[in-house]
Amino acid sequence: MTPDHTANDPSVTLRDVVDYVLLSILWGASFLFMRVAAPEFGPFALMGLRCFIGAVTLVALLCWFGQLKRLNEKQTTGMVVGILNSAIPFVLLGYAALFMASGTLSIINATAPFWSALIGWIWLKDVLTRWQLVGLLVGFLGVVVLMIAQSKSAAIGGIHGVIVVGAGLLATAFYGLSANVAKRHLQNTLPLVNAANSQLGASLVLILPTILLWPSQPIDGSVWLSVVCLGVFSTGVAYLLYFRLIGRIGAAKAVTVVFVIPLVAVLLGWLVLSETVYFSTIVAGVIIIAGSTLSLQLLPRKASS
């Protein structure tokens, strides 16, 4: 992997855009898979399986590309990132998925860029451009509109509601932290190696609770299919794309993918789970895409003199 070119060249290539779109689809679908499987497996067993399947997928890819010997590169750091970016937030989101619609949960997930920007500013002294700041604000506006659109189906009252929403927000805070850790310590490591080590670390942490909290009832085949898709595509392949984006365009830009994820999650929730979609959701989608475009600096700019 080449060093992060964004330090001197903040432009985004076509390859980055393709990775960005694919990642948004894979992670958007993950909320559907979680919503289907979490009630059957519980958050710990489900996420233990997710990380294990993701790790197997990524190690298999390393073997396929003849890069398995590189798995020990910054392995400890990669595993720590996996705990911060997968084990902890996955379980928190799995818990929230027991009570929230998939679209609504993805909306909460869209707060990750703000945590990433805040932590990067405090810890790494990152400076965001004016248009990136505008993009974050526009994206936030879109998320607010989308949350209003989903409020009827997402209503969870009382202290329990605060706990559920808090679990989702805490998960996104860990996403923001891990993105900056990866940016600081894993920039020059092969993205596939980072992704594999992250899921190996998460799997090790979740082995014991997965065994202890394994469901006693038989699991339907369709639920198992959701788990496999969650592990292979929404974890293994998705984290390869994610770490590649961090290395090429930086953490602050890569993490803005969560602005687009709600669009995918809401659409799939409507198509598969019959979750309600409001007209304001469409309006929010346009705003979110505009915010992501600005955050990624995809709009053509005048050449500086």
NUVO-436448 format. One record per residue (C-alpha): residue number from 0; residue in three letters; x, y, z. Coordinates in pm, whole numbers, plus 50000, padded with zeros to 5 digits. Layout:
<nulos>
+-----+-----+-------+-------+-------+
:   n : res :    c1 :    c2 :    c3 :
+-----+-----+-------+-------+-------+
: NUM : ALA :     X :     Y :     Z :
...
+-----+-----+-------+-------+-------+
</nulos>
This chain:
<nulos>
+-----+-----+-------+-------+-------+
:   n : res :    c1 :    c2 :    c3 :
+-----+-----+-------+-------+-------+
:   0 : MET : 50000 : 50000 : 50000 :
:   1 : THR : 50128 : 50345 : 49915 :
:   2 : PRO : 50137 : 50618 : 50179 :
:   3 : ASP : 49829 : 50834 : 50221 :
:   4 : HIS : 49836 : 51072 : 49925 :
:   5 : THR : 49580 : 51302 : 50081 :
:   6 : ALA : 49848 : 51486 : 50276 :
:   7 : ASN : 49954 : 51663 : 49956 :
:   8 : ASP : 49674 : 51570 : 49716 :
:   9 : PRO : 49324 : 51576 : 49864 :
:  10 : SER : 49157 : 51473 : 49536 :
:  11 : VAL : 48932 : 51168 : 49525 :
:  12 : THR : 48976 : 50920 : 49240 :
:  13 : LEU : 48714 : 50716 : 49056 :
:  14 : ARG : 48835 : 50407 : 49238 :
:  15 : ASP : 48773 : 50580 : 49570 :
:  16 : VAL : 48419 : 50673 : 49464 :
:  17 : VAL : 48345 : 50313 : 49359 :
:  18 : ASP : 48478 : 50181 : 49691 :
:  19 : TYR : 48275 : 50445 : 49874 :
:  20 : VAL : 47949 : 50346 : 49702 :
:  21 : LEU : 48008 : 49972 : 49747 :
:  22 : LEU : 48088 : 50024 : 50114 :
:  23 : SER : 47769 : 50223 : 50168 :
:  24 : ILE : 47564 : 49940 : 50013 :
:  25 : LEU : 47733 : 49666 : 50213 :
:  26 : TRP : 47708 : 49851 : 50543 :
:  27 : GLY : 47354 : 49966 : 50467 :
:  28 : ALA : 47253 : 49603 : 50417 :
:  29 : SER : 47417 : 49511 : 50748 :
:  30 : PHE : 47135 : 49681 : 50941 :
:  31 : LEU : 46881 : 49461 : 50766 :
:  32 : PHE : 47084 : 49150 : 50848 :
:  33 : MET : 47121 : 49260 : 51212 :
:  34 : ARG : 46752 : 49333 : 51245 :
:  35 : VAL : 46669 : 48984 : 51119 :
:  36 : ALA : 46932 : 48791 : 51317 :
:  37 : ALA : 46972 : 48981 : 51646 :
:  38 : PRO : 46641 : 48863 : 51801 :
:  39 : GLU : 46737 : 48501 : 51731 :
:  40 : PHE : 47103 : 48502 : 51830 :
:  41 : GLY : 47127 : 48793 : 52072 :
:  42 : PRO : 47390 : 49069 : 52029 :
:  43 : PHE : 47695 : 48880 : 52161 :
:  44 : ALA : 47653 : 48553 : 51972 :
:  45 : LEU : 47552 : 48734 : 51652 :
:  46 : MET : 47847 : 48971 : 51657 :
:  47 : GLY : 48088 : 48696 : 51759 :
:  48 : LEU : 47978 : 48506 : 51448 :
:  49 : ARG : 47995 : 48821 : 51237 :
:  50 : CYS : 48354 : 48891 : 51334 :
:  51 : PHE : 48462 : 48527 : 51303 :
:  52 : ILE : 48312 : 48490 : 50954 :
:  53 : GLY : 48460 : 48824 : 50856 :
:  54 : ALA : 48803 : 48717 : 50982 :
:  55 : VAL : 48787 : 48388 : 50791 :
:  56 : THR : 48686 : 48575 : 50475 :
:  57 : LEU : 48970 : 48824 : 50505 :
:  58 : VAL : 49235 : 48564 : 50587 :
:  59 : ALA : 49115 : 48363 : 50286 :
:  60 : LEU : 49161 : 48674 : 50071 :
:  61 : LEU : 49512 : 48718 : 50208 :
:  62 : CYS : 49590 : 48360 : 50107 :
:  63 : TRP : 49436 : 48417 : 49764 :
:  64 : PHE : 49657 : 48721 : 49702 :
:  65 : GLY : 49965 : 48552 : 49848 :
:  66 : GLN : 49991 : 48802 : 50135 :
:  67 : LEU : 49933 : 48577 : 50437 :
:  68 : LYS : 50291 : 48622 : 50558 :
:  69 : ARG : 50219 : 48992 : 50607 :
:  70 : LEU : 49952 : 48922 : 50869 :
:  71 : ASN : 50203 : 48992 : 51148 :
:  72 : GLU : 50258 : 49352 : 51033 :
:  73 : LYS : 50135 : 49581 : 51312 :
:  74 : GLN : 49918 : 49290 : 51423 :
:  75 : THR : 49873 : 49403 : 51783 :
:  76 : THR : 49765 : 49752 : 51677 :
:  77 : GLY : 49533 : 49607 : 51414 :
:  78 : MET : 49369 : 49382 : 51672 :
:  79 : VAL : 49321 : 49674 : 51911 :
:  80 : VAL : 49156 : 49869 : 51630 :
:  81 : GLY : 48931 : 49565 : 51575 :
:  82 : ILE : 48818 : 49575 : 51937 :
:  83 : LEU : 48741 : 49948 : 51909 :
:  84 : ASN : 48593 : 49934 : 51561 :
:  85 : SER : 48412 : 49600 : 51567 :
:  86 : ALA : 48379 : 49406 : 51892 :
:  87 : ILE : 48248 : 49686 : 52113 :
:  88 : PRO : 48034 : 49887 : 51865 :
:  89 : PHE : 47896 : 49573 : 51698 :
:  90 : VAL : 47760 : 49442 : 52027 :
:  91 : LEU : 47614 : 49783 : 52113 :
:  92 : LEU : 47445 : 49805 : 51773 :
:  93 : GLY : 47328 : 49445 : 51805 :
:  94 : TYR : 47159 : 49534 : 52131 :
:  95 : ALA : 46995 : 49841 : 51977 :
:  96 : ALA : 46880 : 49628 : 51680 :
:  97 : LEU : 46660 : 49429 : 51919 :
:  98 : PHE : 46436 : 49734 : 51959 :
:  99 : MET : 46493 : 49970 : 51666 :
: 100 : ALA : 46397 : 49956 : 51299 :
: 101 : SER : 46696 : 49897 : 51074 :
: 102 : GLY : 46656 : 50235 : 50904 :
: 103 : THR : 46642 : 50421 : 51233 :
: 104 : LEU : 46949 : 50243 : 51367 :
: 105 : SER : 47141 : 50336 : 51054 :
: 106 : ILE : 47046 : 50700 : 51114 :
: 107 : ILE : 47206 : 50691 : 51458 :
: 108 : ASN : 47506 : 50527 : 51295 :
: 109 : ALA : 47537 : 50838 : 51076 :
: 110 : THR : 47670 : 51038 : 51372 :
: 111 : ALA : 48011 : 50867 : 51338 :
: 112 : PRO : 48171 : 51145 : 51126 :
: 113 : PHE : 48108 : 51398 : 51399 :
: 114 : TRP : 48283 : 51181 : 51657 :
: 115 : SER : 48567 : 51118 : 51410 :
: 116 : ALA : 48607 : 51488 : 51335 :
: 117 : LEU : 48588 : 51585 : 51703 :
: 118 : ILE : 48842 : 51322 : 51814 :
: 119 : GLY : 49069 : 51401 : 51518 :
: 120 : TRP : 49059 : 51771 : 51602 :
: 121 : ILE : 49131 : 51715 : 51972 :
: 122 : TRP : 49382 : 51432 : 51944 :
: 123 : LEU : 49547 : 51458 : 51601 :
: 124 : LYS : 49502 : 51835 : 51556 :
: 125 : ASP : 49333 : 51774 : 51220 :
: 126 : VAL : 49216 : 52079 : 51029 :
: 127 : LEU : 48907 : 52038 : 50812 :
: 128 : THR : 48860 : 52250 : 50502 :
: 129 : ARG : 48571 : 52494 : 50479 :
: 130 : TRP : 48385 : 52272 : 50233 :
: 131 : GLN : 48434 : 51963 : 50449 :
: 132 : LEU : 48283 : 52150 : 50742 :
: 133 : VAL : 47991 : 52261 : 50524 :
: 134 : GLY : 47948 : 51904 : 50405 :
: 135 : LEU : 47937 : 51772 : 50761 :
: 136 : LEU : 47675 : 52031 : 50853 :
: 137 : VAL : 47466 : 51955 : 50545 :
: 138 : GLY : 47495 : 51583 : 50613 :
: 139 : PHE : 47390 : 51639 : 50972 :
: 140 : LEU : 47085 : 51833 : 50852 :
: 141 : GLY : 46992 : 51541 : 50629 :
: 142 : VAL : 47026 : 51298 : 50918 :
: 143 : VAL : 46798 : 51516 : 51132 :
: 144 : VAL : 46534 : 51524 : 50858 :
: 145 : LEU : 46562 : 51149 : 50813 :
: 146 : MET : 46529 : 51092 : 51186 :
: 147 : ILE : 46210 : 51300 : 51191 :
: 148 : ALA : 46076 : 51091 : 50903 :
: 149 : GLN : 46138 : 50771 : 51095 :
: 150 : SER : 46033 : 50898 : 51437 :
: 151 : LYS : 45696 : 50724 : 51438 :
: 152 : SER : 45840 : 50378 : 51381 :
: 153 : ALA : 46139 : 50448 : 51602 :
: 154 : ALA : 45951 : 50564 : 51911 :
: 155 : ILE : 46099 : 50405 : 52221 :
: 156 : GLY : 45989 : 50573 : 52539 :
: 157 : GLY : 46125 : 50618 : 52888 :
: 158 : ILE : 46460 : 50527 : 53035 :
: 159 : HIS : 46478 : 50219 : 52816 :
: 160 : GLY : 46462 : 50440 : 52509 :
: 161 : VAL : 46747 : 50653 : 52639 :
: 162 : ILE : 46956 : 50340 : 52698 :
: 163 : VAL : 46888 : 50203 : 52350 :
: 164 : VAL : 46969 : 50532 : 52176 :
: 165 : GLY : 47271 : 50578 : 52403 :
: 166 : ALA : 47402 : 50236 : 52304 :
: 167 : GLY : 47382 : 50334 : 51939 :
: 168 : LEU : 47556 : 50667 : 51997 :
: 169 : LEU : 47829 : 50505 : 52206 :
: 170 : ALA : 47891 : 50260 : 51923 :
: 171 : THR : 47943 : 50545 : 51678 :
: 172 : ALA : 48180 : 50718 : 51922 :
: 173 : PHE : 48395 : 50404 : 51913 :
: 174 : TYR : 48382 : 50415 : 51532 :
: 175 : GLY : 48514 : 50770 : 51539 :
: 176 : LEU : 48791 : 50679 : 51784 :
: 177 : SER : 48902 : 50372 : 51589 :
: 178 : ALA : 48909 : 50562 : 51260 :
: 179 : ASN : 49160 : 50805 : 51407 :
: 180 : VAL : 49368 : 50529 : 51567 :
: 181 : ALA : 49386 : 50357 : 51228 :
: 182 : LYS : 49475 : 50684 : 51059 :
: 183 : ARG : 49762 : 50746 : 51301 :
: 184 : HIS : 49907 : 50396 : 51333 :
: 185 : LEU : 49802 : 50189 : 51030 :
: 186 : GLN : 49846 : 50425 : 50737 :
: 187 : ASN : 50132 : 50238 : 50570 :
: 188 : THR : 50004 : 49886 : 50624 :
: 189 : LEU : 49825 : 49684 : 50356 :
: 190 : PRO : 49449 : 49751 : 50396 :
: 191 : LEU : 49368 : 49380 : 50370 :
: 192 : VAL : 49610 : 49308 : 50654 :
: 193 : ASN : 49452 : 49580 : 50870 :
: 194 : ALA : 49104 : 49448 : 50799 :
: 195 : ALA : 49200 : 49086 : 50875 :
: 196 : ASN : 49378 : 49173 : 51198 :
: 197 : SER : 49088 : 49390 : 51311 :
: 198 : GLN : 48841 : 49104 : 51275 :
: 199 : LEU : 49080 : 48854 : 51433 :
: 200 : GLY : 49112 : 49082 : 51736 :
: 201 : ALA : 48737 : 49129 : 51760 :
: 202 : SER : 48678 : 48755 : 51725 :
: 203 : LEU : 48918 : 48673 : 52008 :
: 204 : VAL : 48745 : 48916 : 52242 :
: 205 : LEU : 48399 : 48781 : 52158 :
: 206 : ILE : 48478 : 48405 : 52169 :
: 207 : LEU : 48385 : 48352 : 52534 :
: 208 : PRO : 48061 : 48555 : 52542 :
: 209 : THR : 47956 : 48392 : 52213 :
: 210 : ILE : 47995 : 48045 : 52364 :
: 211 : LEU : 47833 : 48136 : 52694 :
: 212 : LEU : 47538 : 48315 : 52533 :
: 213 : TRP : 47479 : 48083 : 52238 :
: 214 : PRO : 47102 : 48052 : 52167 :
: 215 : SER : 46934 : 47736 : 52290 :
: 216 : GLN : 46659 : 47732 : 52028 :
: 217 : PRO : 46702 : 47609 : 51667 :
: 218 : ILE : 46783 : 47885 : 51417 :
: 219 : ASP : 46595 : 47911 : 51088 :
: 220 : GLY : 46791 : 47884 : 50763 :
: 221 : SER : 46696 : 48234 : 50650 :
: 222 : VAL : 46842 : 48377 : 50970 :
: 223 : TRP : 47165 : 48183 : 50912 :
: 224 : LEU : 47177 : 48329 : 50561 :
: 225 : SER : 47158 : 48679 : 50710 :
: 226 : VAL : 47445 : 48594 : 50946 :
: 227 : VAL : 47663 : 48462 : 50663 :
: 228 : CYS : 47593 : 48769 : 50448 :
: 229 : LEU : 47662 : 48992 : 50748 :
: 230 : GLY : 47998 : 48824 : 50808 :
: 231 : VAL : 48123 : 48774 : 50452 :
: 232 : PHE : 48000 : 49086 : 50273 :
: 233 : SER : 47905 : 49345 : 50535 :
: 234 : THR : 48215 : 49270 : 50744 :
: 235 : GLY : 48490 : 49093 : 50549 :
: 236 : VAL : 48458 : 49271 : 50216 :
: 237 : ALA : 48330 : 49595 : 50371 :
: 238 : TYR : 48623 : 49635 : 50610 :
: 239 : LEU : 48868 : 49576 : 50327 :
: 240 : LEU : 48707 : 49867 : 50142 :
: 241 : TYR : 48695 : 50079 : 50457 :
: 242 : PHE : 49062 : 50044 : 50547 :
: 243 : ARG : 49155 : 50101 : 50184 :
: 244 : LEU : 48958 : 50425 : 50184 :
: 245 : ILE : 49120 : 50540 : 50509 :
: 246 : GLY : 49461 : 50484 : 50354 :
: 247 : ARG : 49376 : 50664 : 50029 :
: 248 : ILE : 49148 : 50954 : 50127 :
: 249 : GLY : 49189 : 50976 : 50506 :
: 250 : ALA : 48968 : 50891 : 50803 :
: 251 : ALA : 48764 : 51214 : 50801 :
: 252 : LYS : 48647 : 51154 : 50445 :
: 253 : ALA : 48612 : 50775 : 50465 :
: 254 : VAL : 48387 : 50787 : 50767 :
: 255 : THR : 48136 : 51013 : 50588 :
: 256 : VAL : 48007 : 50698 : 50417 :
: 257 : VAL : 47770 : 50670 : 50710 :
: 258 : PHE : 47572 : 50962 : 50564 :
: 259 : VAL : 47477 : 50743 : 50268 :
: 260 : ILE : 47422 : 50420 : 50462 :
: 261 : PRO : 47079 : 50529 : 50599 :
: 262 : LEU : 46946 : 50562 : 50246 :
: 263 : VAL : 47037 : 50200 : 50173 :
: 264 : ALA : 46916 : 50075 : 50511 :
: 265 : VAL : 46581 : 50258 : 50494 :
: 266 : LEU : 46520 : 50132 : 50140 :
: 267 : LEU : 46599 : 49770 : 50232 :
: 268 : GLY : 46393 : 49798 : 50549 :
: 269 : TRP : 46098 : 49913 : 50338 :
: 270 : LEU : 46142 : 49646 : 50071 :
: 271 : VAL : 46218 : 49347 : 50294 :
: 272 : LEU : 46076 : 49427 : 50640 :
: 273 : SER : 45791 : 49659 : 50535 :
: 274 : GLU : 45928 : 49946 : 50743 :
: 275 : THR : 45754 : 50275 : 50667 :
: 276 : VAL : 45923 : 50525 : 50434 :
: 277 : TYR : 45803 : 50886 : 50446 :
: 278 : PHE : 45826 : 51150 : 50174 :
: 279 : SER : 46063 : 51345 : 50394 :
: 280 : THR : 46298 : 51046 : 50372 :
: 281 : ILE : 46343 : 51118 : 50002 :
: 282 : VAL : 46416 : 51484 : 50079 :
: 283 : ALA : 46664 : 51379 : 50347 :
: 284 : GLY : 46833 : 51147 : 50099 :
: 285 : VAL : 46905 : 51434 : 49862 :
: 286 : ILE : 47046 : 51643 : 50148 :
: 287 : ILE : 47263 : 51355 : 50274 :
: 288 : ILE : 47409 : 51286 : 49931 :
: 289 : ALA : 47485 : 51658 : 49891 :
: 290 : GLY : 47660 : 51661 : 50228 :
: 291 : SER : 47865 : 51353 : 50142 :
: 292 : THR : 47965 : 51505 : 49808 :
: 293 : LEU : 48093 : 51819 : 49980 :
: 294 : SER : 48268 : 51622 : 50256 :
: 295 : LEU : 48447 : 51407 : 49999 :
: 296 : GLN : 48533 : 51714 : 49788 :
: 297 : LEU : 48386 : 51548 : 49479 :
: 298 : LEU : 48275 : 51876 : 49324 :
: 299 : PRO : 48518 : 52022 : 49071 :
: 300 : ARG : 48725 : 52306 : 49209 :
: 301 : LYS : 48904 : 52590 : 49039 :
: 302 : ALA : 49274 : 52533 : 49006 :
: 303 : SER : 49472 : 52743 : 49245 :
: 304 : SER : 49700 : 53002 : 49090 :
+-----+-----+-------+-------+-------+
</nulos>
